[in-house]
Amino acid sequence: MFDANGYYIRLKDYAETIKKRTSFTPECAVTLGSGLGDFVKNMRVECEISYSELPDFPVSTVSGHAGKFIFGYLGKTPVAAMQGRVHYYEGYDIHDVVLPTRLVGLLGAKRIVLTNAVGSLNPEFRPGQFVVLRDHISSFVPSPLIGQNIDELGLRFTDMTALYDPEMREKALKIGENEHIPVHEGVFVQCTGPQFETPAEIRMYRALGADTVGMSTAVEAIAAHHMGLRVCAVNCVTNMAAGIDAHKLTHEEVKETADRVAGDFARLIMGIVE
């Protein structure tokens, strides 16, 4: 059973540990997905803290996820960047999966930009392009709000009608237009992984209205929204989903595509954050 009180104490302890290392207070947080960690090169870094430095903190085991907090400035905006994340498929409890997101909220972040690498279910959304989320389907993974509610963090029953902030979403689309970066708007579905989805599953998700599919992000968006953060999520399309194109899916392809469009990604996220 989920120990809500123990979980909240852990969160506060982690926050106090970080505050002893740095007085930095973020206004915006950014979660960087597979192959997108180099974004921090654009920041004026004040402090770095590896997840492994925090006692019993969930640590990523996936290639392309450094697993550290980067505190610094993007332009004039104080930012907490999560360079890599942990996933449900790594064996972590869903509450641990969203723990870094909860922590940056507790440290003061008011906005969060979530990024991830995804497969496209929509033939018009091609590898190397981006999708800003207007909605998601999280029914295939456990909710991070299951168990006793932590009233200090948010409401027991949280409205999800406007989960993805309309103003931030519109800004992302406008930046894409101005910078000549291909940015679409769509619906994302989160699955557990770690296996890629089957063609039959992809057909089902398409029938449900999904445009992209991945193994993270939706649960983090729920946890952030529960805490009152304004949420924006941007997918980096790294491959076509199973059955859309006739080729074998690999994690290497995901990282290669993310590396190839890193410049466009950085300009897009910098514009949203600033």
C-alpha positions in Angstrom: 0.0 0.0 0.0 1.2 3.5 -0.9 2.6 5.3 2.2 1.6 8.8 1.4 3.0 10.3 4.6 6.4 8.5 4.1 6.5 9.6 0.5 5.9 13.3 1.4 8.6 13.1 4.0 11.0 11.8 1.4 10.1 14.6 -0.9 10.7 17.2 1.7 14.0 15.6 2.8 15.2 15.6 -0.8 14.2 19.2 -1.2 16.1 20.1 2.0 19.2 18.2 0.8 19.2 20.1 -2.5 18.7 23.5 -0.7 21.8 22.8 1.4 23.7 22.4 -1.9 22.3 25.4 -3.7 20.0 28.4 -3.0 18.8 28.3 -6.6 15.0 28.5 -7.0 13.6 27.4 -10.4 10.7 29.1 -12.1 10.5 26.5 -14.9 11.4 22.8 -15.0 12.4 20.8 -18.1 12.4 17.0 -18.4 14.7 15.8 -21.1 13.9 12.5 -22.8 16.0 9.9 -24.7 18.9 11.4 -26.7 17.8 15.0 -25.7 20.1 15.6 -22.7 22.5 17.9 -24.6 20.0 20.7 -24.3 21.7 21.7 -21.0 24.6 23.0 -23.1 22.4 26.1 -23.7 22.1 26.8 -19.9 24.3 28.9 -17.6 24.7 26.2 -15.0 24.7 27.0 -11.3 24.7 23.5 -9.8 24.5 19.8 -10.8 23.2 17.1 -8.6 23.1 13.4 -9.7 20.1 11.4 -8.8 22.5 8.9 -7.3 23.7 11.5 -4.7 20.2 11.5 -3.1 19.6 8.5 -0.8 17.3 5.9 -2.3 16.4 8.2 -5.2 15.3 6.4 -8.4 18.1 6.2 -10.9 17.8 5.7 -14.6 19.2 2.5 -16.1 18.6 3.5 -19.7 21.2 4.6 -22.3 20.8 8.3 -23.1 19.5 9.2 -19.7 22.3 10.8 -17.6 20.2 10.9 -14.4 20.9 14.3 -12.9 19.4 17.7 -12.0 20.9 20.7 -13.7 20.1 24.0 -12.1 20.8 27.2 -14.0 19.6 29.9 -16.3 18.2 29.8 -19.8 18.5 33.5 -20.7 17.1 35.1 -17.6 14.8 32.3 -16.7 15.8 30.1 -13.7 15.4 26.5 -14.8 15.7 23.0 -13.2 16.5 20.6 -16.0 16.1 16.9 -15.4 18.7 15.3 -17.6 17.1 11.9 -18.1 14.2 10.3 -16.3 13.2 7.0 -14.8 10.5 4.8 -16.4 7.8 2.5 -15.1 9.3 -0.3 -17.2 12.6 -0.1 -15.3 10.7 -1.7 -12.4 10.0 1.4 -10.3 6.7 2.1 -8.6 4.7 4.7 -10.5 5.0 7.1 -7.5 8.8 6.9 -7.8 8.6 7.5 -11.6 7.0 10.9 -10.9 9.2 11.7 -7.9 11.6 14.0 -9.8 8.7 15.9 -11.2 7.1 16.2 -7.7 10.5 17.4 -6.4 11.0 20.3 -8.8 7.5 21.4 -8.0 8.4 21.4 -4.3 11.5 23.4 -5.1 9.4 26.2 -6.6 8.9 25.5 -10.3 5.6 27.0 -11.6 5.8 25.6 -15.1 7.2 22.4 -16.6 8.1 21.4 -20.1 8.1 17.6 -20.6 9.9 16.1 -23.6 10.2 12.6 -24.9 11.1 10.5 -27.9 8.0 8.9 -29.5 6.8 6.8 -32.3 4.4 8.3 -34.8 1.0 6.7 -35.5 0.0 9.6 -37.8 1.5 9.3 -41.3 1.8 13.0 -41.5 4.1 13.2 -38.4 7.5 12.1 -39.6 10.8 11.3 -37.8 12.7 14.5 -36.9 9.5 16.5 -36.4 7.9 17.6 -33.2 4.4 17.3 -31.7 3.1 19.6 -28.9 0.4 17.8 -26.9 -3.1 19.0 -26.6 -4.2 15.8 -24.8 -3.1 12.3 -23.8 -4.4 8.8 -23.1 -2.9 7.3 -19.9 -5.3 4.4 -19.4 -2.6 1.8 -20.1 -0.4 2.7 -17.2 -1.2 3.2 -13.5 -2.1 6.6 -12.3 0.5 8.4 -10.1 -2.5 9.6 -8.0 -3.5 6.1 -6.8 -3.4 5.7 -3.1 -4.0 8.1 -0.3 -3.9 11.7 -1.5 -1.2 14.0 -0.3 -3.3 17.1 0.4 -0.3 19.3 0.7 0.4 18.6 -3.0 -3.0 18.8 -4.6 -6.7 17.8 -4.7 -7.9 14.2 -4.3 -10.0 14.5 -7.6 -8.1 16.6 -10.1 -9.8 18.0 -13.2 -7.8 17.0 -16.3 -9.8 19.0 -18.9 -7.0 21.6 -19.5 -4.1 19.5 -18.4 -1.8 20.9 -21.2 -1.6 24.6 -20.8 -3.3 26.3 -23.8 -1.1 29.4 -23.7 2.2 27.4 -23.6 0.9 25.1 -26.4 0.1 28.1 -28.6 3.5 29.5 -27.9 5.2 26.3 -29.0 3.3 26.2 -32.3 4.1 29.9 -32.9 7.8 29.3 -32.3 7.8 26.4 -34.7 6.2 28.6 -37.3 8.6 31.5 -36.8 11.7 29.3 -36.6 10.6 27.1 -39.5 10.6 24.0 -37.3 8.0 21.4 -38.2 5.7 21.3 -35.1 2.3 19.6 -35.1 -0.4 19.3 -32.4 -1.7 16.0 -31.3 -2.7 13.3 -28.8 -0.2 11.1 -27.1 -0.7 7.6 -25.6 1.6 6.3 -22.9 2.3 2.5 -22.7 4.4 0.6 -20.1 7.1 -0.7 -22.4 9.9 -1.7 -22.6 8.9 -3.7 -25.7 7.8 -1.6 -28.7 4.1 -1.9 -29.5 2.7 -4.5 -31.9 1.0 -3.5 -35.1 -2.3 -4.6 -33.7 -1.8 -2.4 -30.6 -0.9 0.5 -32.9 -4.1 0.1 -34.9 -6.0 0.1 -31.6 -4.3 3.3 -30.4 -5.0 5.0 -33.7 -8.7 4.0 -33.4 -8.7 5.7 -30.0 -7.4 8.9 -31.5 -3.7 8.8 -30.6 -1.1 10.4 -32.9 2.0 9.4 -31.0 3.1 6.7 -28.6 5.8 6.4 -25.9 6.8 5.0 -22.5 6.8 8.2 -20.3 5.5 11.7 -19.9 1.7 11.3 -19.4 2.1 10.2 -15.7 4.6 13.1 -15.1 2.1 15.5 -16.7 -0.6 14.2 -14.3 1.6 14.6 -11.2 2.7 18.1 -12.2 -0.9 19.2 -13.0 -2.0 17.7 -9.6 0.5 20.1 -8.0 -0.8 23.1 -9.9 2.1 23.5 -12.4 1.4 24.7 -15.9 2.3 21.8 -18.2 3.6 21.8 -21.7 4.7 18.5 -23.4 6.7 18.2 -26.7 7.2 14.9 -28.5 10.3 14.4 -30.7 9.2 11.9 -33.3 12.1 9.5 -33.7 10.4 6.6 -35.7 7.2 5.5 -37.2 5.3 3.1 -35.0 5.0 -0.6 -35.8 3.0 -1.4 -38.9 3.1 2.2 -40.2 6.4 1.7 -42.0 7.9 -1.8 -42.8 11.1 -1.7 -40.7 12.5 -3.0 -37.5 12.3 -0.7 -34.5 15.4 -0.1 -32.4 16.5 2.2 -29.5 19.5 3.2 -31.5 17.2 4.7 -34.2 15.5 6.7 -31.4 18.8 8.2 -30.2 20.2 8.8 -33.7 17.1 10.8 -34.8 17.0 12.7 -31.5 20.7 13.7 -32.0 20.0 14.7 -35.6 17.4 17.3 -34.6 18.9 18.4 -31.3 19.4 21.9 -32.7 15.8 22.4 -33.7 14.7 20.9 -30.4 16.9 23.2 -28.4 15.5 26.3 -30.2 12.0 25.2 -29.7 12.3 24.4 -26.0 14.3 27.6 -25.3 11.6 29.6 -26.8 8.9 27.9 -24.7 10.9 28.3 -21.5 11.9 31.9 -22.0 
